[in-house]
């Protein structure tokens, strides 16, 4: 999907120079930046959920529980 953005001439010139020095394009820089914004939001949500779980669960397995290699593989799939 295409979008239209506005920026002052100096910012565009410096950004295009930066992109050229890093072997990429202005469009790719914008795409990467937008992706990083949403990735950070997702990472923050995951971290918040981890904290909630850590604070509300004891972190202990039932007596006699053994975590097997097969259990780990099933969780990974």
C-alpha positions as CSV (number, residue, x, y, z in Angstrom):
1,X,0.0,0.0,0.0
2,X,1.3,3.4,-0.8
3,X,1.2,6.4,1.5
4,X,2.0,10.1,1.1
5,X,4.2,11.8,3.7
6,X,5.4,15.4,3.9
7,X,8.7,16.6,5.3
8,X,10.9,19.6,4.8
9,X,13.5,19.6,2.0
10,X,16.5,19.4,4.4
11,X,15.1,16.4,6.3
12,X,14.5,14.6,3.1
13,X,18.0,15.4,1.8
14,X,19.7,14.2,5.0
15,X,17.5,11.1,5.1
16,X,18.2,10.2,1.5
17,X,22.0,10.7,2.2
18,X,21.7,8.5,5.3
19,X,19.9,5.8,3.3
20,X,22.5,5.9,0.5
21,X,25.4,5.6,3.0
22,X,23.7,2.5,4.5
23,X,22.9,0.9,1.1
24,X,19.1,1.2,1.4
25,X,16.3,3.5,0.2
26,X,14.2,6.2,1.9
27,X,11.2,3.9,1.4
28,X,12.9,1.0,3.1
29,X,13.9,3.2,6.0
30,X,10.3,4.3,6.5
31,X,9.0,0.7,6.2
32,X,11.6,-0.5,8.8
33,X,10.8,2.4,11.1
34,X,7.1,1.6,11.0
35,X,7.7,-2.1,11.6
36,X,10.0,-1.3,14.6
37,X,7.2,0.8,16.1
38,X,4.7,-2.0,16.0
39,X,7.3,-4.6,17.1
40,X,8.1,-2.5,20.2
41,X,4.4,-2.3,21.1
42,X,4.2,-6.1,20.8
43,X,7.4,-6.6,22.8
44,X,6.0,-4.3,25.5
45,X,2.8,-6.3,25.6
46,X,4.7,-9.6,26.0
47,X,6.9,-8.1,28.7
48,X,3.8,-6.8,30.6
49,X,2.2,-10.2,30.4
50,X,5.4,-11.9,31.7
51,X,5.4,-9.5,34.7
52,X,1.7,-10.1,35.4
53,X,2.3,-13.9,35.3
54,X,5.5,-13.7,37.5
55,X,3.6,-11.6,40.1
56,X,0.5,-13.8,40.2
57,X,2.0,-17.3,40.0
58,X,4.3,-19.1,42.4
59,X,6.6,-20.3,39.8
60,X,6.7,-23.8,41.3
61,X,5.8,-27.0,39.7
62,X,3.7,-29.6,41.5
63,X,5.6,-32.1,43.6
64,X,7.1,-34.8,41.5
65,X,6.7,-32.9,38.2
66,X,9.5,-33.6,35.7
67,X,9.8,-31.6,32.5
68,X,10.8,-33.9,29.6
69,X,12.5,-33.2,26.3
70,X,9.3,-34.3,24.6
71,X,7.3,-31.7,26.7
72,X,9.7,-29.0,25.6
73,X,9.4,-30.0,21.9
74,X,5.6,-30.0,22.1
75,X,5.7,-26.5,23.5
76,X,8.0,-25.3,20.8
77,X,5.8,-26.6,17.9
